[in-house]
Amino acid sequence: MPENDLLSSCNIGENMDRSNETSPVSHFVLLGLSAHPKLEKTFFVLILLMYLVILLGNGVLILVTVLDSHLHTPMYFFLGNLSFLDICYTTSSVPLVLDSFLTPRKTISFSGCAVQMFLSFAMGATECVLLSMMAFDRYVAICNPLRYPVVMSKAAYVPMAAGSWASGSITATVQISLAMKLPFCGDNVINHFTCEILAVLKLACADISINVISMAVGNAMFLGVPVLFIFVSYIFILSTILRIPSAEGRKKAFSTCSAHLTVVIVFYGTILFMYGKPKSKDPRGADKQDLTDKLISLFYGVLTPMLNPIIYSLRNKDVRAAVRNLLSPKHFKW
């Protein structure tokens, strides 16, 4: 996360002086694309269609992992959790975004902003941990197949998934509690589509150093550690696959983890693209850069949840077979 940008954009001294002159903020104004009204209708249709695909695709995946007995395995249990998480993540923000495209001046209450931030932050952190749990599942399946039923028993994979949800909720509670304890007493316009935590912190009229440090620690725990864990897991996985003597055996082994690897690359690749790209130093291009950043953030929030069910449907023959079976005419006979 760009903590230096966040600190430099917040004039702490002026904000603390202003806190004595203005009343506390009771609501926020979401700027969204209000400065670009011609784009709002186009993006409303585009985001709505993507949201419907997310609901349909992930909903179907949840159904097949529950209804098809062949998919009652740890890998598909995690996949069902991932699909449910993607639905929750997008539902916490996309309806608000769509509403902002139709409303000239979109406002959100202080408490509503806190709830929206909590849900988005919790779902994002949970997905990071859940993807690392799925990597461990693939590691055991390929590197220790004989011990897989014992290591990945129901007594193990259910707490693993529950721990992912719990850890995401805990870190979100900490970060949002720290943010909402700050005084907001001046500018209440959030230059974003939703209550994005970095955009909200810029409006605080107090020292945000603790928040920045806390977020840096959280990022290391929920981005750095899972990425390292996934990376090490796939080193062992690829090493094991390369030692398989037959080409057909290598292909079959790799196919069991290719969908997860693709999802990981898409998920973390978009995060690195969002926060790793250089910022524009030309003041004349600030507005254009600002619009670009907001649109990238917007599409990041819907692109990965939309691609996940597509990737798993295309890369996994068991899922394709389960979907075909679910959609077959016999399921619709009265």
Helices and strands as residue ranges (DSSP letters): H 3-8, H 12-18, E 27-30, H 37-67, G 69-71, H 74-91, H 94-102, E 106-109, H 110-143, G 145-147, H 148-151, H 154-180, E 189-190, H 197-201, H 209-219, I 220-224, H 225-242, H 247-276, G 283-285, H 286-315, H 317-327, G 329-332
